[in-house]
């Protein structure tokens, strides 16, 4: 009679996901051994570890990285911070980082700062207790805030040089020399740089290198901005160029360049016949717009992969390389948005344009 009464009660118990204790009981080992089998398999007998994994698979158990951190102190999580997840430039960086993390048995925790240093700091404060390393891609934080983060977790910075913190940067000097050479060969004598965010280290470096390359080639160069690193920012920049824009424009990134071209064309200007436009990053939309965008191609996926590998090495005890690193190579991808300068500004042909901006 007692057994009959217990059966309905047992059937009434709701189903639940299997726990580490269920796996331990089924495998005949301690829960801590199950934890080590997943997080540090080298410390568990190979046959035992295989039996535990088989039992876990049969039960449908999946290791919770936060739970595994309790006995081991490790979560297998890496924080990847981007300034704006809607910017296509980060897609390849994320892909490269995730691929390298998976190979190392790690998981990427993505944090979107929305171009705000405050949101970036707040997100990191919440993430630091549960991650084992940090990758800052396009960070807007101050150098001191970055160094504080690096003191707490292995940290790598992309596209920015920070003293005492490992950094991976693009070869901005080479990129701008290639741009200036290309435009000079097409008879352009003056360039305008459309700047990106004021807090962007890469923006300041690209402007500096462009000025140096232009001076070496005997070209005049001026700057306008800053503007948001978006298509809308490029459209805003087109208005700032005025009714008689320069014959050649170099934009902070591809999104700005695309927005600039769209606005210039809407105002009746012809790209590249009147105005040549060059971007930076070689994102996928650069190949889809009309005209297709000439741009500096950066090894974005390589950056993400190398950043994760650097964090993994630091976790293993390898000394961090904090000095100026070897710049990652870039190349100029010439498409349809640049052409030979056809008309001096004083002799530009008349045109009709729709100027209603409402």
Residue pairs with C-beta under 8 A, 6 or more apart in sequence:
17 60
17 61
18 56
18 59
18 60
18 61
19 61
20 31
20 34
20 35
20 61
20 63
20 67
21 31
22 59
22 61
23 34
23 52
23 55
23 56
23 59
23 61
24 30
24 31
24 33
24 34
26 55
26 58
26 59
27 34
27 48
27 51
27 52
27 55
29 48
29 52
32 71
33 44
33 48
33 52
34 52
34 56
35 68
35 70
35 71
35 72
36 43
36 44
36 71
36 72
37 44
37 48
37 49
37 52
37 53
38 52
38 53
38 56
38 63
38 68
39 63
39 68
39 72
39 74
39 76
40 72
41 49
44 52
55 61
56 62
56 63
65 75
65 76
65 77
65 107
66 75
66 130
68 74
68 75
68 76
69 75
69 130
74 132
75 130
75 131
75 132
76 105
76 106
76 107
76 132
77 106
77 107
77 108
77 109
77 130
77 131
77 132
78 97
78 101
78 106
78 107
78 108
78 109
78 131
78 132
78 133
78 134
78 135
78 308
78 311
79 108
79 109
79 111
79 124
79 127
79 128
79 131
79 133
79 134
79 135
79 153
80 93
80 94
80 97
80 108
80 109
80 110
80 111
80 135
80 137
80 304
81 111
81 113
81 120
81 123
81 124
81 134
81 135
81 136
81 137
81 139
82 90
82 93
82 94
82 110
82 111
82 112
82 113
82 137
82 138
83 113
83 114
83 115
83 120
83 137
83 138
83 139
83 140
84 90
84 112
84 113
84 114
84 115
84 138
84 229
84 230
85 110
85 112
87 138
87 229
87 230
87 253
87 255
88 254
88 255
88 283
88 284
88 285
89 138
89 253
89 254
89 255
89 281
89 283
89 300
90 137
90 138
91 283
91 284
91 300
92 300
92 301
92 304
93 137
93 158
93 300
93 301
93 303
93 304
94 108
94 110
94 304
95 301
95 304
96 300
96 301
96 302
96 303
96 304
96 305
96 306
96 308
97 108
97 135
97 304
97 305
97 307
97 308
98 108
98 304
99 301
99 304
99 305
100 304
100 305
100 306
100 308
100 309
100 312
101 107
101 108
101 308
104 308
104 309
104 312
106 132
106 308
106 312
108 308
109 127
109 130
109 131
111 120
111 123
111 124
111 127
112 123
113 119
113 120
113 123
113 139
113 140
115 140
115 197
115 228
115 229
116 140
117 140
117 141
117 142
117 145
117 199
120 139
120 140
120 141
121 141
121 145
124 134
124 149
127 134
128 134
128 149
128 152
128 153
131 153
132 153
132 154
132 311
132 315
133 153
133 154
133 155
133 156
133 311
133 312
133 314
133 315
134 149
134 150
134 153
134 154
134 155
134 156
134 311
135 155
135 156
135 158
135 304
135 307
135 308
135 311
136 146
136 149
136 155
136 156
136 157
136 158
136 160
137 158
137 159
137 303
137 304
137 307
138 158
138 159
138 200
138 202
139 146
139 157
139 160
140 197
140 199
140 200
141 149
143 162
143 163
146 155
146 157
146 162
146 165
147 162
147 163
147 164
147 165
149 155
150 164
150 165
154 310
154 311
154 314
154 315
154 320
155 165
155 166
155 311
156 165
156 166
156 167
156 168
156 307
156 310
156 311
157 165
157 166
157 167
157 168
158 167
158 168
158 169
158 303
158 304
158 307
159 168
159 169
159 170
159 201
159 202
159 303
160 167
160 169
160 201
160 202
161 167
161 169
161 201
161 324
163 322
164 322
165 322
166 310
166 314
166 320
166 321
166 322
166 325
167 325
168 303
168 306
168 307
168 310
168 325
168 328
169 205
169 325
169 327
169 328
170 202
170 298
170 299
170 303
170 327
170 328
170 330
171 327
171 328
171 329
171 330
172 202
172 205
172 206
172 209
172 327
172 330
173 209
173 212
173 213
173 327
174 327
174 329
174 330
175 206
175 209
175 280
175 296
175 298
175 330
175 332
176 206
176 209
176 210
176 212
176 213
176 250
177 209
177 213
177 216
178 296
178 330
178 331
178 332
179 210
179 213
179 250
179 278
179 296
179 332
180 191
180 210
180 213
180 214
180 216
180 217
180 219
181 213
181 217
182 278
182 294
182 332
182 334
182 338
183 191
183 219
183 248
183 250
183 276
183 278
183 338
184 217
184 219
186 276
186 338
186 339
186 340
186 341
187 340
187 341
188 219
188 247
188 248
188 276
188 341
189 219
189 220
189 247
189 341
190 219
190 220
190 221
190 222
190 246
190 247
190 248
191 210
191 214
191 219
191 220
191 221
191 222
191 246
191 248
191 249
191 250
192 221
192 222
192 223
192 224
192 241
192 245
192 246
192 248
192 249
192 250
193 206
193 207
193 210
193 221
193 222
193 223
193 224
193 225
193 249
193 250
193 251
193 252
194 224
194 225
194 227
194 234
194 237
194 249
194 250
194 251
194 252
194 256
194 257
194 260
195 203
195 207
195 223
195 224
195 225
195 226
195 227
195 252
196 202
196 203
196 225
196 226
196 227
196 228
196 229
196 233
196 252
196 253
196 256
197 203
197 226
197 228
197 229
198 226
200 229
200 252
202 252
203 226
203 252
206 252
206 280
207 223
210 221
210 250
211 221
214 220
214 221
215 221
222 246
224 237
224 240
224 241
225 237
225 240
225 252
227 233
227 234
227 236
227 237
227 240
227 252
227 256
228 236
229 252
229 253
229 255
229 256
230 255
230 256
230 259
231 255
231 256
231 258
231 259
231 262
232 259
233 255
233 256
233 259
234 251
234 255
234 256
234 257
234 258
234 259
234 260
234 261
234 262
234 263
235 259
235 260
235 262
235 263
236 259
237 251
237 256
237 259
237 260
237 263
238 245
238 259
238 260
238 263
238 264
238 267
239 263
239 357
241 249
241 264
244 345
244 348
245 264
245 269
245 274
245 275
246 275
246 345
247 274
247 275
247 276
247 341
247 345
248 275
248 276
248 277
248 278
248 338
248 341
249 257
249 260
249 275
249 276
249 277
249 278
250 278
250 280
251 257
251 260
251 277
251 278
251 279
251 280
252 280
253 279
253 280
253 281
254 279
254 280
254 281
254 282
254 283
254 285
254 286
254 293
254 295
255 279
255 283
255 285
256 279
257 277
257 278
257 279
257 280
257 286
257 293
257 295
257 337
258 279
258 285
258 286
258 289
258 293
260 277
261 271
261 277
261 289
261 291
261 293
261 337
262 289
264 271
264 275
264 277
265 271
266 354
267 353
267 354
267 355
268 351
268 352
268 353
268 354
269 275
269 351
269 353
271 277
271 291
271 337
272 291
272 336
272 337
272 338
272 339
273 339
273 342
274 342
274 343
274 348
276 294
276 337
276 338
276 339
276 341
277 293
277 294
277 337
277 338
278 293
278 294
278 295
278 296
278 337
278 338
279 286
279 293
279 294
279 295
279 296
279 337
280 295
280 296
280 298
281 295
281 296
281 297
281 298
281 300
282 295
282 296
282 297
282 298
282 333
286 292
286 293
286 295
286 333
286 335
287 293
287 335
290 336
291 335
291 336
291 337
292 335
292 336
292 337
293 335
293 336
293 337
294 332
294 333
294 334
294 335
294 336
294 337
294 338
295 332
295 333
295 335
296 330
296 331
296 332
296 333
297 330
297 331
297 332
297 333
298 328
298 330
299 328
299 329
299 330
302 328
303 328
306 328
310 320
310 321
314 320
343 349
